[in-house]
């Protein structure tokens, strides 16, 4: 009987974990966003005037795009999108950091799960990856994490 109860409990636990819903970060719907093409790729992102986009590339052909506030004092928000993954341009956040929360968003017509960590310097960092995209965002203010994720969800691919 104990074995049967254990099996039922374990089955319920596994089913619950698989169907776990995380808080949804909605796509940013601000009216002042401008669509910007990411380099020479087929990807476009909508950003406010307060953020700048900078491009970098890896030796395996992957493209990386940094987001940061124009006002450099103090830098309040950062983001990064890597497209066409090869060897990552930046080290991916490892699970040794303190996981604070998981949230989800829509990213390129798929549901993405973002892991939000807090670093030893009290920054919040959220990361996600899919088949061809790796992204992270960071800020000392946790509220800005949702803002950055909501901006990255505006990422679209337009075939030429």
Rosetta blueprint (number, residue, H / E / L):
1 X L
2 X H
3 X H
4 X H
5 X H
6 X H
7 X H
8 X H
9 X H
10 X H
11 X H
12 X H
13 X H
14 X H
15 X H
16 X H
17 X H
18 X H
19 X L
20 X L
21 X L
22 X L
23 X E
24 X E
25 X L
26 X L
27 X L
28 X L
29 X L
30 X L
31 X L
32 X L
33 X L
34 X E
35 X E
36 X E
37 X E
38 X L
39 X L
40 X L
41 X L
42 X L
43 X E
44 X E
45 X E
46 X E
47 X E
48 X L
49 X L
50 X L
51 X E
52 X E
53 X E
54 X E
55 X E
56 X E
57 X E
58 X L
59 X L
60 X L
61 X L
62 X L
63 X E
64 X E
65 X E
66 X E
67 X E
68 X E
69 X E
70 X L
71 X L
72 X L
73 X L
74 X L
75 X L
76 X L
77 X E
78 X E
79 X E
80 X E
81 X E
82 X E
83 X E
84 X L
85 X L
86 X L
87 X L
88 X L
89 X L
90 X L
91 X L
92 X L
93 X L
94 X L
95 X L
96 X L
97 X L
98 X E
99 X E
100 X E
101 X E
102 X E
103 X E
104 X E
105 X E
106 X E
107 X E
108 X L
109 X L
110 X E
111 X E
112 X E
113 X E
114 X E
115 X E
116 X E
117 X E
118 X E
119 X L
120 X L
121 X L
122 X L
123 X L
124 X E
125 X E
126 X E
127 X E
128 X E
129 X E
130 X L
131 X L
132 X L
133 X E
134 X E
135 X E
136 X E
137 X E
138 X E
139 X E
140 X L
141 X L
142 X H
143 X H
144 X H
145 X H
146 X H
147 X H
148 X H
149 X H
150 X H
151 X H
152 X H
153 X L
154 X L
155 X L
156 X E
157 X E
158 X L
159 X L
160 X L
